[in-house]
Amino acid sequence: MKTMTCAPVIKRTRFRARLDDYSTECFPKEVILLRFTASLSARSVCMGWSKRPFGLTPRTMSPYLVDKNGTIYEMFPPEFWARHLGMTSQNPDSVHDRRSIGIDIVNEGPLRVDRANPDQLNWWPNRFGVRHCGMEETGKYVAGDFRGERYFTTFPHAQMLAVQFLVERLRKEFGIPAVIPPAAKRWACDPDYFLTYRGIASHQNFRDDRFDIGPAFDWGWLGT
């Protein structure tokens, strides 16, 4: 586990959620759940969260959002909850959303080789038509087969430090064990197993159609 010399600031006003974007019901917290956002910035994530199709209240955000530069934004108090998992099956009465604290991490997510240039990797807009980096820029991606994708965007050092800080802070505040999924379950989707799990997990553990937190995330920052 890495260490940091000074704690990052948690900003609680810049992108604050509306009161009807989340539920103020309180439930015991047992899991810190990591996700990435498939976006470029915290601002773009919040713009997406603020959209209300047909006037409906989405309640699909996480209480925390960590930007690439390590800035942490608190959207709403972590003792409350919103539907950050997007699960319907194997999630009766949103039990997994209620019992977990979501942390969204700004990251472009899976990358694909450009159709016209095999030396270029693109991220998802325009059907993976937007350049992310060249193959020679090995610090910007990780190669690793996972759920049909072969390349994933790396997480900057400052961002990982902030995630580590936030996880530890929330873990202590809510009495969540300093546990990460065992190797056999770390990349698996197994909601039944994670129903009684207490510790740190990720979106991929609850949904088999999601790639986060993915192969580029170094679990060594949070445990062994």
C-alpha positions in Angstrom: 0.0 0.0 0.0 1.3 3.5 -1.0 1.3 6.4 1.4 0.7 10.1 0.9 2.4 13.2 2.5 -0.7 15.3 2.8 -4.5 14.7 2.6 -6.5 15.9 -0.4 -9.3 18.4 0.2 -12.9 17.1 -0.3 -14.9 19.7 -2.1 -18.5 19.7 -1.0 -20.1 22.6 -2.9 -18.7 22.6 -6.5 -20.9 19.8 -7.9 -23.4 19.3 -5.1 -26.4 17.1 -5.9 -30.0 18.3 -5.6 -31.8 17.1 -2.6 -34.1 14.9 -4.7 -31.2 13.2 -6.5 -30.6 10.9 -3.6 -32.5 9.3 -0.7 -31.9 10.5 2.8 -32.8 7.1 4.3 -29.8 5.7 6.2 -28.7 2.1 6.1 -25.7 0.4 7.6 -22.7 0.6 5.1 -20.8 -2.6 4.5 -19.1 -2.0 1.1 -17.1 0.7 -0.6 -17.8 0.2 -4.2 -15.4 1.5 -6.9 -16.5 2.5 -10.4 -15.1 4.4 -13.3 -17.0 7.0 -15.4 -16.0 6.5 -19.1 -15.4 10.3 -19.3 -12.7 13.0 -19.4 -13.6 15.1 -16.3 -15.6 15.4 -13.2 -17.6 18.2 -14.9 -18.7 16.0 -17.8 -19.8 13.3 -15.3 -21.9 15.7 -13.3 -23.5 17.0 -16.5 -24.5 13.5 -17.3 -25.9 12.9 -13.8 -27.9 16.1 -13.9 -29.9 15.1 -17.0 -33.5 14.3 -16.3 -35.2 12.5 -19.2 -39.0 13.1 -19.2 -38.6 15.1 -16.0 -37.8 12.0 -13.9 -35.4 12.1 -10.9 -32.5 9.8 -11.8 -30.9 9.0 -8.4 -28.1 7.2 -10.3 -25.1 9.0 -8.9 -22.4 8.1 -6.4 -21.7 10.2 -3.3 -18.1 10.7 -4.3 -16.3 11.6 -7.6 -12.5 11.6 -7.9 -11.1 13.7 -10.8 -7.9 12.8 -12.7 -5.9 15.4 -10.8 -6.9 13.9 -7.4 -9.6 16.4 -6.5 -12.4 14.7 -4.6 -16.0 16.0 -4.9 -18.7 15.0 -2.4 -22.1 15.0 -4.2 -24.1 14.1 -1.1 -23.4 12.8 2.4 -22.2 9.2 2.3 -24.7 7.9 4.9 -27.4 8.4 2.3 -27.7 6.5 -1.0 -28.6 6.6 -4.7 -28.8 3.9 -7.3 -25.2 3.9 -8.4 -25.1 0.3 -9.4 -27.9 0.4 -12.0 -28.9 -3.2 -11.1 -32.4 -4.6 -11.3 -32.0 -8.4 -11.0 -30.4 -9.8 -7.9 -30.8 -6.5 -6.1 -34.2 -6.6 -4.3 -35.3 -3.3 -3.0 -31.9 -1.8 -4.1 -30.2 -3.7 -1.3 -26.7 -3.4 -2.8 -27.1 0.3 -3.5 -28.3 0.9 0.0 -25.5 -1.0 1.7 -22.6 0.4 -0.3 -20.8 3.8 -0.7 -20.0 4.4 -4.3 -16.9 6.1 -5.5 -16.8 7.1 -9.2 -13.3 7.6 -10.6 -12.9 9.7 -13.8 -11.4 7.5 -16.4 -12.0 6.9 -20.1 -12.3 3.2 -19.6 -11.8 0.5 -22.3 -9.8 1.5 -25.4 -9.9 0.0 -28.9 -7.4 0.0 -31.8 -8.3 2.6 -34.4 -9.9 1.0 -37.5 -7.6 3.0 -39.8 -4.4 3.2 -37.7 -3.2 0.1 -35.8 -0.8 2.3 -33.8 -3.6 4.3 -32.2 -6.0 3.6 -29.3 -9.4 5.3 -29.2 -12.0 5.6 -26.4 -15.7 5.1 -26.8 -17.3 8.3 -28.3 -18.2 8.0 -32.0 -18.1 4.2 -31.7 -14.5 4.3 -30.4 -13.5 6.9 -32.9 -11.9 9.5 -30.6 -8.1 9.3 -30.1 -6.8 8.5 -26.7 -3.1 7.8 -27.3 -0.6 6.1 -29.5 0.5 2.5 -28.9 4.0 3.9 -28.0 2.5 5.8 -25.0 2.5 2.8 -22.8 2.0 4.9 -19.6 -1.5 5.8 -20.8 -3.0 2.3 -21.0 -2.8 -1.2 -19.7 -3.2 -4.3 -21.9 -5.3 -7.0 -20.4 -8.1 -9.1 -21.8 -11.3 -8.5 -19.7 -14.9 -9.1 -20.9 -14.1 -8.7 -24.5 -11.9 -5.6 -24.3 -8.1 -5.7 -24.6 -6.9 -2.2 -23.5 -7.8 0.0 -20.6 -7.0 3.6 -19.6 -4.5 4.0 -16.7 -5.3 5.9 -13.5 -3.0 8.9 -12.7 -0.8 8.7 -9.6 -2.5 11.7 -8.0 -5.9 10.2 -8.6 -4.9 6.9 -7.0 -3.6 8.7 -4.0 -6.9 10.4 -3.6 -8.9 7.2 -4.0 -6.7 5.5 -1.4 -7.2 8.4 1.0 -11.0 8.4 0.5 -11.4 4.7 0.9 -9.4 4.7 4.1 -11.4 7.7 5.5 -14.8 6.1 4.7 -13.7 2.7 5.9 -12.8 4.1 9.3 -15.9 6.3 9.5 -18.3 3.5 8.8 -16.5 0.5 10.3 -16.0 -1.2 6.9 -13.2 -3.9 7.0 -9.9 -3.3 5.2 -10.6 -6.2 2.8 -10.4 -6.5 -1.0 -12.0 -9.3 -3.0 -9.9 -12.6 -3.0 -8.1 -13.2 -6.3 -10.7 -15.8 -7.4 -13.5 -13.2 -7.0 -11.8 -9.9 -7.9 -12.7 -10.1 -11.6 -16.0 -12.1 -11.2 -19.6 -11.0 -11.3 -21.1 -12.8 -8.3 -23.9 -10.8 -6.6 -24.8 -13.8 -4.4 -21.2 -14.0 -3.0 -21.1 -10.2 -2.5 -24.5 -10.0 -0.8 -22.7 -10.9 2.5 -19.3 -9.5 1.6 -18.0 -6.6 3.7 -15.0 -4.6 2.4 -14.0 -2.9 -0.8 -15.4 -4.1 -4.2 -16.1 -2.8 -7.7 -18.9 -2.5 -10.2 -17.7 -5.6 -12.1 -18.4 -7.7 -9.1 -22.2 -7.0 -9.4 -22.7 -6.6 -13.1 -21.3 -8.8 -15.9 -21.9 -6.0 -18.5 -19.5 -3.5 -16.8 -15.8 -3.2 -17.1 -15.1 -1.2 -14.0 -12.9 -1.1 -12.2 -10.9 -3.1 -14.8 -7.4 -4.4 -15.3 -5.7 -0.9 -15.1 -6.7 -0.5 -11.5 -3.9 -1.5 -9.0 -5.6 -3.2 -6.0 -2.2 -3.0 -4.3 -3.1 0.6 -3.3 -5.9 -0.7 -1.1 -4.7 -4.0 0.2 -3.3 -7.4 -0.8 
